[in-house]
Amino acid sequence: MTDDARKLGLVRHLQLALRLSVAVPGPRTPISPEIQSACHLALLAGVLLRFDYTSANGSRRHEVAPRGLLIGPRSYLVAAGNDWGDPMLFRLDRVANPEVLNVPAWADEGFDLEEFAAQSFGVFQEEPEDVVLRFDSAVHDEASVFEFHQEQETRTLADGRLEVSFCSGGFVELAWHLFRWGGGVEIVSPEVLKATMREQLQKAAARL
């Protein structure tokens, strides 16, 4: 048995030994255990991952260096397609036929998954802007314990409302999330978020 084979065997053993019972409640896109295991193994072993990926342009085979996973209603693999390009996002429900390769992944010491995720409210990467939200006093307590962004700042206003501010992109996903607060939140800025929220409300109303 080669050293690389022993390494992969050890990683598989550790993966099984450290497996925790974790569930993500609520509606979400299902992901097969095969896809999850392949991503986890490639990340732990620091090797390349090969898979088929289906998008609007059809299906093709990719070979990438995994950088991390973004888990949510739709879960994504963050991965680099080569040793110099920016990380790409792959929806895990569109991944098929994964193959963990016995090939070291391209290193990127400067990449930080939390910093990458902090550029957007969700997974849609776009130019971040300063976001300011004000929650009514009736939902103050609930909103005060909710993390909207890793680098958010909060303060309670004189009228009892909660102000939450952070810098982020992903305005469509943020607008979708703000639906859950009903009329209990005011979008102070940016204007692009206000416009996005109006557009999403109009689309929803048109289906009623």
C-alpha positions in Angstrom: 0.0 0.0 0.0 1.4 3.4 -1.0 1.7 6.4 1.4 -1.1 8.2 -0.4 -3.4 5.2 -0.1 -2.7 5.0 3.6 -3.4 8.7 3.9 -6.8 8.4 2.2 -7.6 5.3 4.4 -6.7 7.3 7.5 -8.9 10.2 6.4 -11.8 7.8 5.8 -11.4 6.4 9.2 -11.2 9.8 10.9 -14.3 10.9 8.9 -16.3 8.0 10.3 -14.9 8.4 13.8 -15.7 12.2 13.9 -19.1 12.0 12.2 -21.7 14.0 14.2 -25.5 13.9 14.1 -26.4 17.2 12.4 -29.7 18.1 10.8 -30.6 21.2 8.8 -34.4 21.9 9.5 -36.7 23.5 7.0 -37.1 23.3 3.3 -33.9 22.5 1.4 -32.5 20.9 -1.7 -31.6 17.3 -0.9 -28.0 16.1 -1.3 -27.1 12.5 -1.7 -24.8 10.9 1.0 -22.4 10.0 -1.8 -21.9 13.6 -2.8 -21.5 14.8 0.8 -18.9 12.0 1.6 -16.9 12.7 -1.5 -16.7 16.5 -0.7 -15.8 15.9 2.9 -13.2 13.3 2.0 -11.5 15.5 -0.7 -11.5 18.5 1.8 -10.0 16.5 4.6 -7.4 14.8 2.4 -6.5 17.9 0.5 -6.9 16.2 -2.9 -8.7 17.0 -6.1 -12.4 16.1 -6.7 -13.8 15.2 -10.1 -17.5 15.1 -10.9 -20.2 15.7 -13.5 -22.0 19.0 -13.1 -25.3 20.0 -14.8 -26.1 23.7 -15.4 -28.1 25.8 -17.9 -25.4 25.2 -20.4 -25.6 21.4 -20.2 -23.5 18.8 -18.3 -19.7 18.6 -18.2 -17.0 16.9 -16.2 -15.1 19.1 -13.7 -11.8 18.6 -11.8 -11.4 21.0 -8.9 -9.6 21.7 -5.7 -12.3 21.9 -3.0 -12.0 25.0 -0.6 -15.1 24.5 1.5 -18.9 24.0 1.8 -21.7 26.5 2.2 -24.6 24.7 3.8 -28.2 26.1 3.6 -31.5 25.6 1.8 -29.3 25.2 -1.2 -25.8 23.9 -0.4 -22.7 24.7 -2.5 -19.2 23.4 -2.9 -16.6 26.2 -3.1 -13.8 25.1 -5.3 -10.9 26.3 -7.5 -10.7 25.1 -11.1 -7.0 25.7 -11.3 -4.1 27.1 -9.2 -4.7 30.8 -10.1 -8.4 31.5 -10.6 -11.0 32.7 -8.2 -13.1 30.1 -6.4 -16.3 28.9 -8.1 -19.6 27.8 -6.6 -21.1 24.4 -7.5 -24.7 23.5 -6.4 -24.4 20.1 -4.7 -27.7 18.9 -6.0 -26.4 19.3 -9.5 -23.2 17.3 -8.8 -23.1 13.6 -9.9 -20.6 10.8 -10.2 -18.0 12.2 -7.8 -14.5 10.8 -7.8 -11.9 11.6 -5.1 -8.6 11.7 -6.9 -5.2 10.7 -5.4 -3.8 14.0 -6.5 -2.9 16.9 -4.2 -5.1 19.9 -4.5 -3.8 23.3 -5.6 -2.9 25.2 -2.4 -4.2 28.7 -1.7 -2.9 29.8 1.7 -4.6 33.2 1.2 -8.1 31.8 0.8 -10.4 32.1 3.8 -13.9 30.5 3.6 -15.5 32.8 6.2 -14.2 35.9 4.4 -15.5 34.6 1.1 -18.9 33.9 2.6 -19.0 37.3 4.3 -19.0 39.0 0.8 -22.6 38.1 0.4 -25.7 37.6 2.5 -26.2 34.2 0.8 -24.1 32.7 -1.9 -24.7 35.1 -4.7 -21.4 37.0 -5.1 -21.8 40.7 -6.1 -20.4 44.0 -5.1 -21.0 44.5 -1.3 -22.8 47.7 -0.1 -23.6 49.0 3.4 -26.9 47.5 4.6 -29.0 49.1 7.4 -32.1 47.4 8.6 -34.4 48.6 11.4 -36.7 46.1 13.2 -39.8 47.1 15.1 -39.8 46.9 18.8 -42.3 44.1 18.7 -39.7 41.8 17.0 -36.7 43.4 18.8 -35.9 40.5 21.0 -36.1 37.9 18.2 -34.1 40.0 15.8 -31.4 40.7 18.4 -30.4 37.1 18.7 -30.4 36.5 15.0 -27.1 36.6 13.1 -27.8 38.2 9.7 -24.0 38.6 8.9 -20.8 37.6 10.6 -19.6 41.2 10.9 -22.9 42.9 11.8 -23.3 45.7 14.3 -26.5 46.3 16.3 -27.9 49.0 18.4 -31.2 49.7 20.1 -32.8 53.0 19.1 -34.6 55.4 21.5 -38.0 54.3 20.2 -37.2 50.6 21.0 -36.4 49.5 17.4 -33.3 47.5 16.7 -30.9 48.7 14.0 -28.7 46.1 12.3 -25.9 47.2 9.9 -23.4 45.2 7.9 -21.6 45.3 4.5 -22.8 42.6 2.0 -24.0 41.7 -1.4 -26.6 39.0 -2.3 -29.6 41.4 -2.3 -32.1 38.9 -3.8 -31.4 36.4 -1.1 -31.5 39.1 1.6 -34.9 40.3 0.2 -36.2 36.7 0.3 -35.1 36.4 3.9 -36.7 39.7 4.9 -40.1 38.2 3.9 -40.0 36.2 7.1 -40.2 39.4 9.2 -43.4 40.6 7.5 -44.0 44.3 8.1 -41.7 44.3 11.1 -38.6 45.5 9.3 -37.6 48.7 7.5 -34.9 48.8 4.8 -33.0 52.0 5.4 -30.2 51.3 2.8 -29.0 50.6 0.2 -31.4 51.7 -2.5 -30.6 48.6 -4.6 -32.0 46.5 -1.7 -35.2 48.5 -1.6 -35.6 48.2 -5.3 -34.9 44.4 -5.1 -37.5 44.0 -2.3 -40.1 45.9 -4.3 -39.5 43.7 -7.3 -39.7 40.5 -5.3 -43.0 41.7 -3.7 -44.5 42.6 -7.1 -43.5 39.1 -8.4 -45.1 37.4 -5.4 -48.3 39.6 -5.6 -48.7 38.8 -9.3 -49.0 35.1 -8.4 -51.9 35.6 -5.9 
